[in-house]
Amino acid sequence: MVSSINTIMYNLSLLNSRNEKVTYGLSSNEALQYGSDDSSKYNQLLSINNSVNSYSSILDRIQSSTSYNTTSDTAVSSIKTSLESAQSLILKASTDTTDSDNKETIANELESIKDYIFSLANSSASNQYLFSGNSVTTQPFVKDETTGKISYVATNDNKTVNVETNTYNNQGLNGIELLYYTNQTAQTGENLTFDENEIILDKDGNQYKLLDTDNDGVYNGLYLNGDSSQTPLSITDNGDGTFTTTNTGTTPLTSKHSVFDDLDEVINSLKQQDKNGNSITEDEADSILSSYVDKIGDIYDNVNLAHAKLGIRTASIENYESIVQTKLTNFSILQETVGAADLTALAVESQALENTYTALYSTINKVNNLSLVKYLS
């Protein structure tokens, strides 16, 4: 009789345990209460949940980049419009009917256009500069308070956005891509002559910078990435604001010229000055101005190509947004399918458990009636 009671109590314990899980499933609509309930399904759910969390984060980052991309596109469009205006003014200034007073007026208008482009080039969105590469907290373009020269001081790389697991896409443009163009290229062993304000790059995008390491007012050479501990490329000061170096490396060197420097040269020519601010003859000024009638069109084309590059990068990010959204939807459906309880099956099992409870308690009552007192009576 004791053995029968122990068996009944054991079965009752199993029923209570199973009833707890059935009740949990019906109330929470979750297939598992504990990972140990079904380790295989639990591991599958963990993997699916990780994918849902991962793609949710990726989608959030892609969508949060929309403002950055849109503002970048608007700024570049405005820069192109400004260059179109500059082109019209330069063409007007180059005609024989434009006198010195009108040229002075055009110079002032071009100065305003240059300042507006400078402002656009330092545009930001969500406290991030648009054209400073990956160094989004660094103002990309700065103006020398003494000379008025505008220089790019941020990095020659690109901001990236996470578009897929372990996959990152370039986003936006840096200032060199946007407002600099190739002036000269020197292969190994060839000489490269460049202006002081030009940027010197190798094919890997590394920048060589002029440094005055002993602060004597004389540049000591071109240093890789501005690192004075490196052995520099030797330079020759040509005495006219340009320098010459010999490419002793194994990759080509390229000088990048600034659109701002071109605008400065045009403005100076309209004031009968050379690029260094020295007085020149009217014929010399007209010759400089004439050279920019076509050159400003090439400058516009370069910015237009940069705009196309920006569009390609943005379109790629937007394409990934659609892909990631689809994957997230599919994983979310799978998460619900695998993780959700089968309410129909649980309802049937609940009814079966109720019937089993009824039968078991009936048995317990019968056992209780088999007491020693009743047996003796």
C-alpha positions in Angstrom: 0.0 0.0 0.0 2.9 2.4 0.8 4.4 1.6 -2.6 1.1 2.5 -4.3 0.9 5.8 -2.4 4.5 6.7 -3.4 3.7 5.9 -7.1 0.6 8.0 -7.0 2.5 11.0 -5.4 5.2 10.7 -8.0 2.7 10.7 -10.8 1.0 13.7 -9.2 4.3 15.6 -9.1 4.8 14.9 -12.8 1.3 16.2 -13.5 1.9 19.3 -11.5 5.2 20.0 -13.4 3.6 19.5 -16.8 0.6 21.5 -15.8 2.9 24.4 -14.8 4.5 24.4 -18.3 1.1 24.1 -20.1 -0.3 27.0 -18.0 2.9 29.1 -18.7 2.5 28.4 -22.5 -1.2 29.3 -22.5 -0.6 32.5 -20.6 2.6 33.8 -22.2 2.3 32.3 -25.7 5.9 31.2 -25.4 7.0 27.7 -26.4 9.7 27.4 -23.7 9.7 28.4 -20.1 13.3 27.3 -19.5 16.1 26.6 -21.9 16.3 23.1 -20.5 12.8 22.3 -21.7 14.1 21.8 -25.2 17.8 22.6 -25.6 17.8 22.2 -29.4 14.9 24.7 -29.8 16.4 27.0 -27.2 19.7 27.2 -29.1 17.7 27.9 -32.3 15.8 30.6 -30.6 19.0 32.2 -29.3 20.4 32.3 -32.8 17.2 33.8 -34.2 17.0 36.4 -31.4 20.6 37.4 -32.0 19.8 37.9 -35.7 16.8 40.0 -34.9 18.7 42.2 -32.5 21.6 42.5 -34.9 19.5 43.5 -38.0 17.4 45.8 -35.9 20.6 47.7 -34.9 21.9 47.7 -38.4 18.6 49.0 -39.7 18.5 51.8 -37.1 22.0 52.9 -38.1 21.1 52.9 -41.8 18.0 54.9 -41.2 19.8 57.4 -38.9 22.2 58.1 -41.8 19.4 59.4 -44.0 19.8 63.0 -42.7 23.6 62.9 -43.3 23.1 61.6 -46.9 20.3 64.1 -47.7 22.2 67.1 -46.3 25.4 66.1 -48.1 23.5 65.8 -51.4 21.9 69.2 -50.9 25.2 70.9 -50.0 27.0 69.5 -53.1 24.1 70.6 -55.3 24.4 74.1 -53.9 28.2 74.1 -54.5 27.6 73.1 -58.1 25.1 76.0 -58.5 27.6 78.4 -57.0 30.3 77.2 -59.4 27.9 77.8 -62.3 27.4 81.3 -61.1 31.2 81.8 -60.9 31.5 80.4 -64.4 29.1 83.0 -65.7 30.9 85.8 -63.9 34.3 84.8 -65.2 33.0 84.6 -68.7 31.5 88.1 -68.3 34.7 89.5 -66.8 36.8 88.1 -69.7 34.9 90.2 -72.4 36.5 93.3 -73.8 33.6 95.5 -72.7 34.2 94.8 -69.0 36.1 97.7 -67.5 38.2 97.8 -64.3 35.3 99.0 -62.1 33.1 96.2 -63.3 35.9 93.7 -62.8 36.2 94.9 -59.2 32.5 94.3 -58.7 32.8 90.8 -60.2 35.8 90.1 -57.9 33.6 91.0 -54.9 30.8 88.8 -56.2 33.3 85.9 -56.6 34.6 86.5 -53.1 31.0 86.1 -51.8 30.6 82.9 -53.8 33.9 81.5 -52.4 32.8 82.3 -48.9 29.4 80.6 -49.5 31.2 77.5 -50.9 33.4 77.6 -47.8 30.3 77.6 -45.6 28.7 74.7 -47.5 31.9 72.7 -47.4 31.8 73.0 -43.6 28.1 71.8 -43.4 27.1 69.4 -40.7 24.2 67.1 -39.8 23.5 65.7 -36.3 26.7 67.4 -35.0 28.8 65.6 -37.6 30.7 67.5 -40.3 29.7 66.1 -43.8 33.0 66.5 -45.7 35.7 65.7 -43.1 36.0 61.9 -43.9 35.9 59.7 -40.8 37.0 62.6 -38.5 33.4 63.9 -38.3 34.1 66.1 -35.3 36.9 68.0 -37.1 35.9 71.1 -39.2 37.1 70.1 -42.6 38.1 73.5 -44.1 39.8 76.4 -42.2 40.7 79.9 -43.4 44.0 81.5 -42.5 43.3 84.7 -40.7 46.3 86.5 -42.2 46.4 85.3 -45.8 42.7 84.2 -46.3 43.9 80.9 -47.7 41.4 78.1 -47.2 42.9 74.6 -46.5 41.5 71.1 -45.9 42.6 69.9 -42.5 40.5 66.7 -41.9 41.4 63.2 -43.0 41.6 61.6 -46.4 39.3 58.7 -45.7 35.5 58.2 -45.5 32.9 57.8 -42.9 31.3 54.3 -43.0 28.0 52.9 -42.1 27.2 49.3 -41.0 25.0 47.9 -43.7 25.2 44.1 -43.1 26.8 41.8 -40.6 30.6 42.6 -40.7 30.0 44.8 -43.8 30.5 48.5 -44.0 29.9 51.0 -46.8 31.6 54.3 -47.5 29.3 57.2 -46.8 29.5 60.7 -48.1 32.6 62.5 -49.5 35.7 63.9 -47.9 36.9 67.4 -48.7 39.7 66.3 -51.0 37.2 64.2 -53.1 34.8 67.2 -53.3 36.9 70.3 -53.8 40.4 69.2 -55.0 41.5 67.8 -58.3 44.6 66.2 -59.7 47.1 68.8 -60.9 50.3 66.7 -61.5 51.4 63.1 -61.2 55.0 61.9 -60.8 55.9 58.2 -61.3 58.9 56.7 -59.5 62.1 58.7 -60.2 60.1 61.7 -61.7 60.0 65.2 -60.3 56.8 66.7 -58.9 56.3 70.5 -58.7 53.6 71.7 -56.4 52.2 74.8 -54.7 52.5 75.2 -50.9 48.8 74.8 -50.4 48.4 71.7 -52.6 47.9 68.2 -51.1 50.4 65.5 -52.0 49.1 61.9 -52.0 50.4 58.5 -52.9 48.2 55.9 -54.6 47.1 54.5 -51.2 45.8 57.9 -50.1 48.6 58.6 -47.7 49.4 62.3 -47.4 52.9 63.9 -47.6 53.0 67.2 -45.7 55.5 70.0 -45.7 57.0 70.4 -42.2 59.3 73.0 -40.6 60.7 70.7 -38.0 63.2 73.1 -36.5 60.9 76.2 -36.6 63.4 78.3 -38.6 60.8 79.4 -41.2 62.1 76.9 -43.8 60.4 73.7 -44.7 62.6 70.6 -44.2 60.8 68.2 -46.5 57.7 66.2 -47.3 56.9 63.9 -44.4 54.6 60.9 -44.7 51.3 61.6 -42.9 53.0 64.6 -41.2 55.2 62.3 -39.1 58.4 64.2 -38.4 60.1 61.0 -37.1 60.0 59.6 -40.7 62.7 60.2 -43.2 61.2 63.0 -45.5 61.3 63.4 -49.2 63.8 66.2 -50.1 62.3 69.4 -51.6 63.6 72.3 -53.5 62.1 75.8 -52.9 61.6 77.3 -56.3 61.2 80.8 -54.8 57.8 81.4 -56.4 55.6 79.7 -53.9 56.2 76.3 -55.5 58.4 73.4 -54.4 59.9 70.4 -56.3 60.5 66.9 -55.0 61.7 63.7 -56.6 59.6 60.7 -56.2 61.9 58.1 -54.6 59.1 55.8 -53.6 57.6 52.8 -55.4 54.2 54.3 -56.1 53.1 57.5 -58.0 52.7 60.8 -56.2 49.9 63.2 -57.0 49.4 66.8 -56.3 45.8 67.9 -55.5 44.8 71.5 -56.3 42.1 73.3 -54.4 39.1 74.9 -56.0 39.4 77.7 -53.4 43.0 78.5 -54.6 41.6 78.8 -58.2 38.9 81.2 -57.1 41.5 83.2 -55.2 43.7 83.4 -58.4 40.7 84.6 -60.5 39.7 87.2 -57.8 43.3 88.5 -57.7 43.6 88.7 -61.5 40.4 90.8 -61.5 42.3 93.1 -59.2 45.4 93.0 -61.4 47.4 90.8 -58.9 49.1 87.5 -59.3 48.2 84.5 -57.0 50.7 85.8 -54.4 49.1 89.3 -54.4 51.8 91.1 -56.4 50.8 93.7 -58.9 50.8 92.6 -62.6 50.0 94.2 -65.9 46.5 94.3 -67.4 47.6 91.9 -70.2 49.0 89.4 -67.6 45.8 89.7 -65.6 43.6 89.1 -68.7 45.7 86.1 -69.7 45.1 84.5 -66.3 41.4 85.3 -66.5 41.2 83.9 -70.0 42.7 80.6 -68.9 39.9 80.2 -66.3 37.1 80.5 -68.9 37.5 76.9 -69.8 39.2 75.8 -66.5 36.2 76.7 -64.4 34.2 74.3 -66.5 36.6 71.5 -65.7 36.4 72.4 -62.1 32.6 72.1 -62.2 32.9 68.7 -64.0 35.2 67.5 -61.2 32.6 68.4 -58.5 29.9 66.9 -60.7 31.8 63.6 -60.7 32.2 63.8 -57.0 28.4 64.3 -56.8 27.9 61.2 -58.8 30.2 59.3 -56.5 28.2 60.5 -53.5 25.0 59.4 -55.3 26.4 55.9 -55.9 27.4 55.5 -52.2 24.0 56.7 -51.0 22.1 54.4 -53.4 24.1 51.5 -52.2 23.2 52.3 -48.6 19.6 52.7 -49.5 19.6 49.3 -51.3 21.0 47.7 -48.2 18.2 49.2 -46.2 15.7 47.3 -48.3 17.7 44.1 -48.0 18.1 44.4 -44.2 14.4 45.3 -43.7 13.4 42.1 -45.6 15.8 40.0 -43.5 14.6 41.5 -40.3 11.0 40.8 -41.3 11.8 37.2 -42.1 13.7 36.7 -38.9 10.9 38.3 -36.9 8.4 35.9 -38.4 10.7 33.0 -37.7 11.2 34.2 -34.2 7.4 34.2 -33.6 7.0 30.8 -35.4 9.7 29.0 -33.4 9.2 30.8 -30.1 5.4 30.8 -30.0 3.5 28.1 -28.2 1.1 25.9 -30.0 -2.0 27.1 -28.3 -4.3 24.5 -29.8 -2.1 21.6 -28.7 -1.7 23.2 -25.3 -5.5 23.5 -24.9 -5.9 19.8 -25.9 -3.2 18.9 -23.4 -4.7 21.0 -20.7 -8.0 19.2 -21.1 -6.2 15.9 -21.0 -4.3 16.9 -17.9 -7.6 17.9 -16.3 -9.0 14.4 -17.0 -5.9 12.8 -15.7 -6.1 14.9 -12.5 -9.7 13.8 -12.0 -8.8 10.1 -12.4 -5.8 10.4 -10.2 -7.7 12.2 -7.4 -10.3 9.5 -7.6 -7.6 6.9 -7.1 -6.3 8.9 -4.1 -9.7 8.9 -2.5 -10.0 5.2 -2.9 -6.6 4.7 -1.3 -7.6 6.9 1.5 -10.7 4.7 2.1 -8.4 1.7 2.5 -7.4 2.7 6.0 -6.5 0.2 8.8 -9.5 1.2 10.9 -11.9 0.5 8.0 -10.2 -2.7 7.3 -10.6 -3.9 10.9 -14.3 -2.9 11.0 
